Amino acid sequence: MKELQDIIRHYQDYPGQPLCLATVVNTRGSTYRKAGARMLIANQQQVIGSVSGGCLEADIIAQSAAVWADQQSIVLTYDTTPPEDVLLGTGLGCNGLMEILVEPIAARNPGAHQLELASQIFRRHGTGLIATVSQPNGSAGRKVIHRLMLDAGGTLHGEFPDRAVEQLIVGRMANALKEQRSEAFVQDTGHGAVDVFLEFISAPTPLFVFGAGYDAVPLVRLARDIGMAVTVVDHRAAFATTERFPAADAIIIGRPENVEPIDLPLDQRATAIIMTHNYFLDQQWLKRLLPLELNYLGLMGPRHRAEKMLQELRSEDPDFTAGCDRLFNPAGLDIGAESPEQIALSILGEIQAVLAGTSGGLLREKKGAIHAPQAVPVSTLDPRQKNGIPQCPASVP
């Protein structure tokens, strides 16, 4: 979502600037980017985002001049499956096909509507689904674009001229929103077909960093670079400052016992890493966070330290077992990290793997396509199991 955030920011910062938006709406075979990848073209030269590894951008920029002049959307098809494409075509060598919608962005048109809807989802820290419905307008490649948006509350925004077809599309949208997935399909209207791209949109993943030590600085910076919404929490006002953490979205000064729940919106979308390096504070944050069903909860430090914390918490409260199996400790992927920057990369890599439901292993060892969903055994999927995570003790010695 970082790409979309940057595009929305540029759109809002430069109202009235000639803009075209290129969106990958369908792919087949092996492609560098998948459906949902975007590139904003400003004044036919400045580019925000990308839709390929750099092979298609120049051609799309050239095509955008006519799109802006005609104020007509167009779908470009790049087919790299023929063997001769390596010599005569775009030279992608990916053996795949991409369909890219290029549309003008102007006030109150479908392209602008899409960005405004996505911006609304981000502001509300919610989720939603945007349907891009394109149908031929009679000339080669030209498309009439309609947009429908379904928010998390079930409210539909926008409309399609054929209400019967709209209801069919909305049914697919509701399922995709519930399952938090994107998809592309062709819908028969009875008098021709329309292409539909359903895109699940989610606000940036919240990351709460408990601890403002020197090793938190690169973690916060890298997390913000990949599009996460980062909150830093520490009891030391001299450490938790905007000067040290300019990339943080929020900074909270307080201890586990005095930070109010309203100041920590820790829902099931949230991720968190405990890294105060103070045994008592780490333990108290663990006590507070472990019962919550967070997307990810990591604890820095050696395994025996976490085991001791859990045993002591259990001695205080025999019922303290909730969430122990969801704790990631030692936090991070095994990449041989030593420096603060490498450790930050390791932790964020693990968070990404957990959010994506992947093993976090080497791509060369993955069976099948890189982007294909893959059923992974729990023992392989969870670095916690691989590293021997401390389990909730059944009894205290």
N, C-alpha and C positions, 0 to 999 in steps of 0.2 A: 504493500500500500504506500510505501515511501514515494514511488514514482507518481502515483495519483495525488498525493499530498503536495508534491512540488508543482505539479501541473495546476492544481486548484489555486495554489498560492500565486503563481504567475498570472493566472486569469483574473484574480481579484486585485492584484497590484497594478495591472495595466489595462484598465477598462477602455474599450474602444480600439485597442490595438488589433490589427488584422491577424487572426489566428485560425489555424486549421488543426484538427485533432485526428491523428491516425490511431486506430484501435484494431488489434488483432482479434477478429471475431470467429475465426475457425481455423483449425489446423488438422492436418492428417500426416501421419508418418513422423519422421524425426525433424524437429525444428528447434532453432535456438531459443525462441520465446514461444510461449503458449497463449491461448486465448485470454484476453484481458490486458495484455501488454499494451502500453500507450506511448505515444510520442506527440508532444505539442510543438507545432511549427509556428513561430512568430515572425511576421514580415518575410516569409519565404526563406529565412536563413537561420535564425536562432532556434535551437532545438532543446527541449526539455524531455528527458526520457528516451526510450529506444524500443524498437520493435524487432530488431535482429542484432546480430553481432557486428553490425556496421556495413553489411553488404547491400541492404535495401534502402537505407536512409536517403541517399542522394537521389535515387529515382523517385521516392515518395515526395521529397521536398520539391522536386521539379514538377510533379503532378499537382501539388497543392496550389500552385499559382492559378491553374485553370479552375480548380475547385472553388477558390476564393472569388475569382472573377465572375464565375457563373452562379455562385451561391447554390451549387448543386452537389450533393454527396456522391461519392463514387466508391465502388468496391474494386480493389486491385487484387489480382490473383497471381501469386508467384509459385510456380510449380518447378521444384528442383528434383523431381523423381527421374526424368529421363537421363540416361548416362551422358548424353552429349551436352547436358547443361553445364557440366564442369568446364567445357571448352567454349560453348557458344552462349550460355545463359548468364544467370546472375553469379554463378560460381560459388554458391553456398556449400555444395557438397554434402548437404544434410539429408538428402533423399526424402524430402517432405513437401507438403503443399501448405501455403498460407493464404488466407483471405484477409485483406486489411481494408477496413472502412476508413475513408478519408472524408471528413466533413468540415464545413465552415463553422466557426464559433462566433456567433453574433447574438446580440440581445434577443432573448425570448425565442430562439430557435432550438430545435431538439438537442444540438450539441451543447449549448449553454445550459439547457435544462438538466442534462446529465451531470454536469459539473456542480450545479447548484444542489441537486439532490444528494450527491456524494458528500458535498461539504456539510449539508444538514446532518447526515449520518455521523460524520466525524464530530461535529459540535455537540451532538447529543450522546456521544460515546456509545452508540448503538450499532445495530446491524440492519441490513436491508437488502433488497434485490432489485437490480435494474435490468429491464428487458429492452434490448435494442431490436426493433422489428424493421426489417428493410424489404422493400418490394421494388421491382423494376419500374422505371418511369417511361419506358419506351425507347430510350437511347442506350447504346452499348455501355454497360458498366454503371450507368447513372441509377441512383436509388432514391426512393422516397423513404425518409426515416421517421419512425414513430418511437416514442419512449414511454414505457410504463414502469412505475416504481412501486414496490410493495415494502412498507416499513415493518418493523418488528411487531407493531401492534395490529397488523393486518389491514391497514388503510392503504387503498390504492390511489396512486397519483398518476395523472395522464389518462389518455384513452386511445383506442384504436377505432378507426371508422366502422368496422364491422363488429358489432357487439357480440355476436355469436362466436366469432373467432377470438375476440378478446377474452371471453370466458374460458375458452380452451387454453389460451396462453396463461391466464391468471392461475388456472389450476396447476399447470406445470410450475409456475413461479412459486406458489405456496409450498409445494413439495420441495423444491430446490432451496427455499429459504429455511424450511424446517431442517433439512439435511445439511445446510451450510455448504452448498456446492454450486459450481457454475456448470453450464452445459450449453451446447449449440444444437439446434435441430431445425428441420424444415416443417412448416405447418401448412397444410392444404386449406385453402379458403373457399373451395368450390368453384372459384373462377381464377385459379392460379395459385401459386405457392409463394409463401413469404419465408425469408430466413430469419430465425430468431436466435439471439444470443442472450442467455440469462447469466448475469454476473452477480455473484454474492459479494456484497460490500460490507466490510467490517471496520469499525473505528480502530485506530492504532492499538496494538497490544500494550496494556499497561505493564510496566516493569517497576517494581518498588525495590530500591537498593537500601538495605538497612546497614548503614555504616558509611562514613564519609572519609575514610582513610585514603592514602595516596594511591592504593590499587583500585579504588572505586572511580578515580578520575577517567582512566581510559575506558572502563566498562560503560560509564554513563555516555561518554562521547561516541563510542562505537554503537551502542544501543540506539542512540538518537539518529546516527547515520543510517541505520537500517530501518528506521521508521517507527520505533517504539516510543510510547509516551512515558517518560522517565520521571519518577519521584524519588528524591534522595531524603532519607530520614536519619537523623543523628542528634544526639543530645548536646553536642558541642557546637555552640554558635560560631566559634572561630573557624571550625572546619566546614560546616554546612553553609557555604556562601555562594552567591551567584558568580563571584570572581573565580572560584575554584571549579564551579560546575555551570558554566554558561550554557551548556546544552540541556540542562535539566528543565523539564516543564514545571516542576514544583519542588520546593525544598521545605521540609518540615523539621522543626527543632523540638525534640522531646525524647523522653524515655518510654519504654514499654508501658509503664504504669500510668503515664499521664497524657499520652496521645489519644485523643478521642476517636471512636470508630468513624464518626462522620468525616474526619480528616483523612481517613484511610479507606477509600472506596474499594475494598478488596472483595471482588466478586469472582465468579468462576472464570472470567476472562483474564484475570490478573496473573502475573508471574512475579516472583519475588526471590531475592537472594539475600541471605543473612551473612554479613561480613564485617561486623564491628570489631572482631578480633579480641573482644572482651568476653571472657567465659560467661560471666553472670548475665551480661546484656544479651549475648547470643542465645543463652538458655531461655531468658524471659521472652525474647521475640519468638523463639521456637515454640514456647508454651502457648503464645497468643495466636500464632499463624498455623500451627500444625493441624488443629481441628477444622480449619477452613478448607474447602474443596477448590484450592487454587489450581490454575492450569499448570503451574510449575512452582515448586518451592525447593530452593537449593540452600545448602549450608556449607560454607567454606571451612576448611580445617580437616585434620586427620580423622580417621574412622573411630579410633578409640576415644577421642574427645566427644564425638557425638553419642557414642554408646554410653558414656558416663552421664551425659546430660539427660538422656532418655531414662536411664535407671533412676536418677535422682528425681525426675519429674514423676515417675511411677511410684516412688516411695512416698511422695507427697500426696498423690492421688492415684489409688489403685486402678481407677477407671480410665486413666490417661493412656489411651491406646489409639484414639482416632487419628487417622492420617499418617501414622508412622510409616506405613508401606509406600507412601507417596513422596517421602523425603529423598532428595538427591544429595547424597554425601558419600565421598568427597564430590563437590560440585564440579562439573565440567567434563568434557571429553578427554580421552587419553591421547593427547597430541604432543606430549613431552614439553608442556608449557612451563616456563621458568619466570620470565619477566612479567610485570603487571599487564602489559599489552597482550602478551601471549595467553595469559590466564583469562583475560577478558574475552579473547577470541574463543577460548575453550568453553567458557561458560555460555556465551551467546550461541555457540554452535550446538551445545546440548539443548538449550531452550528451543532453538529452531527445530531440532530433531524431534523433541517431544511434541511441540505444537503441530508438526507435520505428520506425526505418527510414523516416523522412520527410525531405522536403527542407528543412524549417525556413522555408519561404516564407510568403507572405501567404495566409490562408485564402480570401480572395475570389478568388484565382487558382487554387485547387484545383478540379479537375474531379470531379464526383460528390459523394457524401456526405462530411461532415467526418470521420467515424470509419471510413469504408470503407478497406480496404487499397488501396494505390495503388502500381503499378509505376513507379518513378522512375528515369530514366536516371542512370548513375553520375555523369556530369558535373554533374547537377543535385542529386543526393543528397548528394554529398560537398562540403562547404564547402572542403575541402582543394584539390580540383581547381579550384573557382571562384576561390579566392584565390591559386592558383599556388603550391601547397605545394612546398618544396624537395625535389627528388627525390634519392635516393641517387646521388652522383656516380659515373659510370662510371670516371672517372680524376681524379686530382688535378693541377691545373695547377702 
